[in-house]
């Protein structure tokens, strides 16, 4: 993911009330029991404008969607399988996504599927300037994972809980920020941030390149800046709207030259 994309992603995360989110579900391949978690996850990204499920609801695999659609206000689109090997629901989901790109233009799309056929769609949505958050099985195709801006497995989604007393729409994950310390420090070392300040957007890009599923919300943080603030070994310069970060060294007495010029 390019640096600007990361900057857009984190700024949207911290101002989620102004962002809009559309949820598109491949209902033939998604457990209906996860609907509540999907709704909470999408709400953490922005104002959810629609949650739409595309499936053959007459099949046994999709039978559980009826109750979930009533409880969570999900819109269902029925598509019968007309022939073996053809899935009209997949085609309809793609058409709907293209319609949203040219009309409502959401800031975020949550694409729930494990099908590699949606890889091209994820790329197309990202080219429109929006962020694609994929959710699927742990066995989801690598091409789909790489095509999305972020990707969560169903198990990771299920671990999502709402913090008691937290602001509405804020999702908190079970891991403490300290669990991300080694990963963040390794990324900062690769960026040369022991010697100089680096843009936090560059840190985000480096983390994502090393681990496509990295998400600061796994560590109880709503943004990468909040995560860095919670890690003692990372310094955050708050003078600018787009903060800089570097490794917090015990002493900067010349053993590691301090380049105060910010990149």
C-alpha positions in Angstrom: 0.0 0.0 0.0 1.4 3.4 -0.9 2.2 5.9 1.8 -0.6 8.3 0.8 -3.1 5.4 1.0 -2.0 4.7 4.5 -2.2 8.3 5.6 -5.8 8.4 4.2 -6.6 5.1 5.9 -5.5 6.2 9.4 -7.0 9.7 9.1 -10.3 8.1 8.2 -10.0 5.7 11.1 -9.6 8.6 13.6 -12.5 10.5 12.1 -14.8 7.6 11.5 -17.9 9.7 12.1 -17.4 11.5 8.8 -16.5 8.4 6.8 -19.1 6.2 5.1 -18.9 2.4 4.9 -20.6 -0.1 2.6 -20.7 -3.8 3.5 -21.0 -6.4 0.7 -21.4 -10.1 1.8 -20.9 -13.2 -0.3 -23.7 -14.9 1.7 -23.2 -18.4 0.2 -19.8 -18.6 1.8 -20.2 -16.6 5.1 -21.6 -17.9 8.4 -24.7 -15.8 9.3 -23.8 -16.0 13.0 -21.0 -13.5 12.4 -23.4 -10.7 11.3 -23.3 -8.9 14.7 -19.5 -8.9 14.7 -19.5 -7.7 11.0 -21.9 -4.8 11.9 -19.6 -3.7 14.9 -16.5 -3.9 12.7 -18.0 -1.9 9.9 -19.3 0.7 12.5 -15.7 1.2 13.7 -14.7 2.3 10.2 -17.5 4.9 9.7 -21.2 5.4 9.2 -22.6 2.2 7.7 -24.7 3.2 4.8 -25.8 -0.3 3.8 -25.2 -4.0 4.6 -26.1 -6.2 1.6 -26.0 -9.9 1.4 -26.0 -11.8 -2.0 -26.9 -15.4 -1.8 -29.3 -18.2 -2.8 -31.4 -18.1 0.4 -33.3 -21.2 -0.7 -30.1 -23.3 -0.2 -29.3 -24.9 3.2 -26.0 -23.0 3.5 -27.8 -19.6 3.5 -30.9 -20.6 5.4 -29.6 -18.8 8.6 -29.6 -15.4 7.1 -33.3 -14.7 7.5 -33.2 -14.1 11.3 -29.9 -12.1 11.0 -31.4 -9.8 8.3 -34.3 -9.0 10.5 -32.2 -8.3 13.6 -29.5 -6.2 12.0 -31.4 -4.5 9.1 -29.4 -6.4 6.4 -30.7 -6.2 2.8 -30.7 -9.6 1.1 -30.5 -10.2 -2.7 -31.8 -13.5 -3.8 -30.0 -15.3 -6.7 -30.8 -18.8 -7.7 -28.1 -21.0 -9.1 -29.1 -21.3 -12.8 -26.5 -23.9 -13.8 -23.6 -25.9 -12.3 -20.4 -23.8 -11.8 -22.2 -20.5 -12.2 -22.8 -18.2 -9.3 -25.2 -15.3 -10.0 -24.8 -14.0 -6.5 -21.1 -13.3 -7.1 -21.9 -11.4 -10.3 -24.6 -9.4 -8.6 -22.2 -8.4 -5.8 -19.6 -7.1 -8.3 -22.3 -5.2 -10.2 -23.5 -3.6 -7.0 -20.0 -2.6 -6.0 -19.4 -0.9 -9.3 -22.7 0.9 -8.9 -21.5 2.2 -5.5 -18.2 3.4 -6.9 -20.0 5.6 -9.4 -22.9 6.8 -7.2 -22.6 6.8 -3.4 -18.7 6.6 -3.4 -18.2 5.2 0.2 -14.9 5.8 1.9 -14.7 2.1 3.1 -15.9 -1.1 1.7 -16.1 -4.3 3.8 -15.9 -7.2 1.4 -16.8 -10.5 3.1 -15.7 -13.4 1.0 -12.8 -15.9 0.6 -13.2 -16.2 -3.2 -10.2 -15.2 -5.3 -12.6 -14.1 -8.0 -13.1 -10.9 -6.0 -9.4 -9.9 -6.2 -10.0 -7.8 -9.3 -12.9 -6.1 -7.7 -10.9 -5.2 -4.6 -8.2 -3.6 -6.9 -10.8 -1.6 -8.8 -12.4 -0.3 -5.6 -8.9 0.8 -4.3 -8.2 2.6 -7.6 -11.4 4.6 -6.9 -9.7 6.0 -3.8 -11.6 3.9 -1.2 -10.3 1.4 1.3 -11.2 -2.3 1.0 -11.4 -4.3 4.2 -11.5 -8.0 3.4 -13.0 -10.6 5.8 -12.9 -14.3 5.1 -11.8 -17.8 6.0 -8.2 -18.5 7.1 -7.8 -20.4 3.9 -8.8 -17.4 1.7 -6.8 -17.1 -1.5 -3.5 -15.2 -1.1 -4.5 -13.1 -4.2 -7.6 -11.8 -2.4 -5.7 -11.0 0.8 -3.1 -9.0 -1.2 -5.7 -7.2 -3.2 -7.4 -5.8 -0.1 -6.2 -2.9 2.0 -6.5 -5.1 5.1 -7.8 -8.6 5.7 -9.2 -10.3 8.7 -10.0 -14.0 9.2 -13.4 -15.0 10.6 -11.6 -16.1 13.8 -10.0 -12.7 14.2 -13.3 -11.0 13.6 -14.9 -13.2 16.2 -12.4 -11.9 18.8 -13.7 -8.4 18.4 -15.3 -7.0 21.6 -16.8 -3.7 22.6 -14.9 -2.0 25.4 -17.0 -1.2 28.4 -17.5 2.5 28.7 -15.7 3.2 25.4 -17.1 5.6 22.9 -19.8 4.1 20.7 -18.4 2.5 17.6 -14.9 2.0 19.0 -13.7 -1.5 18.6 -11.2 -2.9 21.1 -9.2 -6.1 20.5 -7.9 -8.4 23.1 -4.1 -7.9 22.7 -2.2 -5.3 24.7 -0.1 -2.6 22.8 3.1 -4.2 24.1 2.4 -7.3 22.0 3.0 -5.1 18.9 6.3 -3.5 20.2 8.7 -5.9 18.5 6.9 -5.6 15.2 6.8 -1.8 15.4 10.5 -1.5 16.4 11.6 -3.8 13.7 9.8 -1.7 11.1 11.3 1.5 12.5 14.8 -0.1 12.4 14.3 -0.9 8.7 13.2 2.7 8.1 16.3 4.1 9.9 14.2 5.6 12.6 16.9 5.2 15.3 18.7 8.1 13.7 15.9 10.3 12.3 12.2 11.0 12.4 10.0 9.2 9.8 6.4 9.9 8.7 4.0 7.7 10.6 2.4 6.9 7.2 5.7 5.3 6.1 5.7 3.2 9.3 2.2 2.0 8.5 3.3 1.1 5.0 6.3 -0.9 6.3 4.2 -2.8 8.8 1.7 -3.7 6.2 4.3 -4.9 3.8 5.8 -7.1 6.5 2.4 -8.4 7.6 -0.7 -7.8 5.4 -3.1 -8.5 8.3 -1.5 -5.9 10.6 -4.1 -3.7 12.2 -3.5 -1.4 15.2 -7.0 -2.2 16.5 -5.8 -5.7 17.3 -3.8 -4.0 20.1 -6.6 -1.8 21.6 -5.7 1.2 19.5 -8.0 3.1 17.1 -5.0 4.3 15.0 -1.3 3.7 14.4 -0.5 7.0 16.2 -2.5 5.8 19.3 -0.6 2.5 19.2 2.8 4.3 19.0 1.7 6.5 21.9 1.1 3.4 24.0 4.6 2.0 23.3 7.3 3.5 25.6 10.1 2.7 23.2 8.6 4.8 20.4 8.6 8.6 20.3 5.8 10.5 18.6 6.3 14.1 17.5 2.9 15.8 17.9 3.9 19.2 16.5 2.5 18.4 13.0 -0.9 17.3 11.8 0.8 14.2 10.3 3.0 13.0 13.1 6.6 11.8 12.9 7.9 8.8 14.9 11.3 7.4 15.9 12.8 4.9 18.3 13.1 6.3 21.8 16.7 5.8 22.8 17.8 6.2 26.5 20.5 8.6 25.4 21.3 10.6 22.3 24.8 11.5 23.3 26.5 10.9 20.0 26.6 7.1 20.0 23.6 7.3 17.7 23.7 10.7 15.9 20.4 12.6 16.3 19.3 14.0 13.0 16.8 16.6 13.9 15.8 17.3 10.3 12.5 15.5 9.8 12.1 13.5 6.6 
